[in-house]
Amino acid sequence: MWPKTLTAFMGGLLLSVSMMLSLYLLLPIAIDIKLLVGLLAGFIIWVASMIYYYSFNSAKTSALACGKFLLFSVAVNCLLFWYQPLL
């Protein structure tokens, strides 16, 4: 149970940070509003992803599901970061 909990906790945290970075790069609003939106939405995404990853039967399947979403989110972040001057 502890490995699954730790996987859900860390995986959810990394995924929410990665998704909020994408949102931060896309939103054309003031920095203080970006931070507020990032704080609120990041917490909601973190809790939702923890619940989703904790629903798996083992830590290994939870880690695989987390890894898939995290790789996709990191790839989107890399593309947004490299092509940010074009946006």
C-alpha positions in Angstrom: 0.0 0.0 0.0 2.8 2.4 0.8 4.5 2.1 -2.6 1.2 2.8 -4.4 0.7 5.8 -2.1 4.1 7.2 -2.7 3.8 6.7 -6.5 0.5 8.5 -6.5 1.8 11.3 -4.4 5.0 12.0 -6.3 3.5 11.2 -9.7 0.5 13.5 -9.1 2.8 16.3 -7.9 5.2 16.0 -10.9 2.2 15.8 -13.3 0.5 18.9 -11.9 3.7 20.9 -12.0 4.3 19.9 -15.6 0.8 20.7 -16.6 0.9 24.1 -14.9 4.1 24.9 -16.7 2.3 24.3 -20.0 -0.5 26.5 -18.9 1.9 29.2 -17.7 3.6 29.2 -21.1 0.2 29.5 -23.0 -1.7 32.1 -20.9 -1.2 35.7 -22.2 -2.2 37.4 -18.9 -0.5 39.2 -16.0 2.0 37.2 -13.9 0.0 37.5 -10.7 -3.1 36.0 -12.3 -1.0 33.3 -13.8 0.3 32.4 -10.3 -3.2 32.4 -8.8 -4.6 30.2 -11.6 -1.5 27.9 -11.3 -1.9 27.5 -7.6 -5.7 26.7 -7.7 -5.6 24.5 -10.8 -2.4 22.8 -9.8 -3.9 21.7 -6.5 -7.0 20.4 -8.2 -5.0 18.5 -10.8 -2.7 17.1 -8.1 -5.6 15.7 -6.1 -7.4 14.3 -9.2 -4.3 12.6 -10.4 -3.6 11.1 -7.0 -7.1 9.7 -6.8 -6.7 8.2 -10.4 -3.2 6.7 -9.7 -4.3 5.3 -6.3 -7.2 3.5 -8.0 -4.8 1.0 -9.6 -4.2 -2.4 -8.0 -0.4 -2.2 -7.8 2.3 0.4 -7.7 3.8 -0.9 -10.9 0.7 -0.2 -13.0 0.2 3.1 -11.2 3.8 4.1 -12.1 3.3 3.0 -15.8 0.1 5.1 -16.1 1.8 8.1 -14.4 4.9 7.7 -16.7 2.7 7.8 -19.8 1.0 11.0 -18.8 4.2 12.6 -17.5 6.1 11.9 -20.7 3.4 13.4 -22.8 3.2 16.5 -20.6 7.0 16.9 -20.7 7.0 16.6 -24.5 4.3 19.3 -24.7 6.4 21.5 -22.4 9.5 21.1 -24.5 7.6 22.0 -27.7 6.1 25.0 -26.0 9.4 26.2 -24.6 11.3 25.8 -27.8 8.6 27.5 -29.9 7.6 30.1 -27.4 9.1 33.0 -29.4 6.8 32.1 -32.3 3.6 32.3 -30.1 
